Amino acid sequence: MKFTYYRNLNKNERYVTNKKQVKSNLPNDENITVVMGLSRVFELDSRCSAGLKIKGTVVASISCQRDKTIGVSFFPISRNLCNEKAYEEFNAIVLCDIKKWIEEQVSKPDTAILGIEELIIDWDGQNYLFHHVRFL
């Protein structure tokens, strides 16, 4: 796993996790690249035509390319929107779900890969919502 970018945030923002949690909860695979704050907000890839309805603030996006390389991106969120309970829930539960998703993607046979798959996680103020998209 490689961390290729980390943006320092101002005192009003935070990430839903930290490098230590990511390293201890996600697979330590050389094909995984992690960026934290490379862009300030999530933008859906222009090749994706799916009608995605995101209700909250996107906090993470995980993509699996055709060659099974994994890109994990974390986006900053306002401290007002993400309390300590939400932070703990992300690190205790959601990171395990991300790990499971990554392992499923990597274990697929090459013939099962039809395009780029992406897992998008947003926080609506109460819950983390998961969105799956696939595009060519």
Secondary structure, DSSP 8 states (H G I E B T S, - for coil): -EEEEE----TTEE-SS-HHHHHHHS---TTEEEEESSSSS----TT--S-----SEEEEEEEE-TT--EEEEE--EETTTS-HHHHHHIIIIIHHHHHHHHHHHHHS-GGG--SEEEEEEEE-SS-EEEEEEEE-
